[in-house]
Amino acid sequence: MAELIAEFIPLVMFACVCAVLMIGYPVAFSLAGTALIFAAIGTLTGHFDDSFLTALPSRLFGIVGNQTLLAVPLFVFMGVMLEKSRVAENLLESMARLFGQLRGGLGLSVTVVGMLLAASTGIVGATVVTMGLLSLPTMLRRGYSAQLATGTICATGSLGQIIPPSIALVLLGDVLSTAYQQAQLNMGIFSPKTVSVGDLFVGALIPGLLLVLAYSVYIMAVAWLKPESAPALTDEEIKQFDEGSQTPLLMTLLPPVLLIIVVLGSILTGIATPTEAAGVGALGAIALAAARRQIHREILHEVVTCTTKITCMVFLILIGASVFSLVFRGFGGEELIQSLFKSLPGGVFTAVLLVMVVMFLLGFILDFIEITFVIVPMVGPVLLAMGVDPVWLGIMIAVNLQTSFLTPPFGFALFYLRGVAPKEVATADIYKGVVPFIAIQLIMLVALAVWPQLATWLPAHIYG
């Protein structure tokens, strides 16, 4: 009986972490603290070998010295600088002037600007809040239904999960690279293949653009079927946009688009690593802000402070997750998951389906950072050893979490928008508004499951 209980200690430890998180304790301390408590109990009872903890210093040194993760603060800096320099506001005005005379044109503008912001910031919360503050009052004032307006903002804001250069993909790429090498070593392959952040960026392009296209088609369909839900702007309203802007349309759109092309293009063509491209992006964001005369001491202080806070949060969670995964492995958690997956009927399909369902549910209580650092190291090596393509798995996880962040009643994107939405917008409107976009996301997940080439074809042709 005692041996049977000891076998399932890793699952008990995982359940305890979830319980502690739901109580409200900080993520990093919950992960590390729970793991160390279990390690101490396991050492005293003889179920855990404390020599596993001797690997902890080298792991922590590897985290802070990881060149790939250096891209995180640089991409965060780039995104926050573009947000503070009012690039999003100018882009929205320009797109409204361009599409405003179409039914649903303002919704289409929000979708395009949300895509560009997702490619610029890569942070879901920042994009949803920014678009909520800038576009939601305008859309409601122009006669858009609250459901369509809020659904569009939440859905396009969550594109930061999948549109490269996404911070989520940077973190996923680093974790999957380690998991892929570990899976091959476990299989006796001592010259392992690698998967990079650039592979995930390329793999995410087609699914990301297809999601943007699907969102746009849905918005235009609603506009034509229910014109009162998404009316076109009047000539007077278009004129107000023209009078309010002193900058030509092309000059507003060109700089941020060029910046995104330079950052992404340098990664895709192999000219620069993601970290080097992130540095170029950060410098380009400063240049854009300076060109708009939107850079001064206060803005720099805000940008640096925000970047430091987000970066410290990411690395502290990563350290906590590293302690957790080390203790989890010491208790035989990896072997337990491997035997569990192999005993499932349906093989690889059922194993992947189970992981996706669990990640979807965890997306209600955990952010993508915690899921990436905790869940992927646990299940990644096992799934990859079963023959799952690492790029496809990474894109499936990203789209899955994006869907989870949209799903009522716990979706993070919904909370972000609720925090900045006017009081007259009911929470029920936000929940109803995202339902069609959740359906689109689920269709994309099914399409990726049926046609993995949507994620794997482009990387194979560019890097193959």
Disulfide bonds with the S-S distance in Angstrom:
none
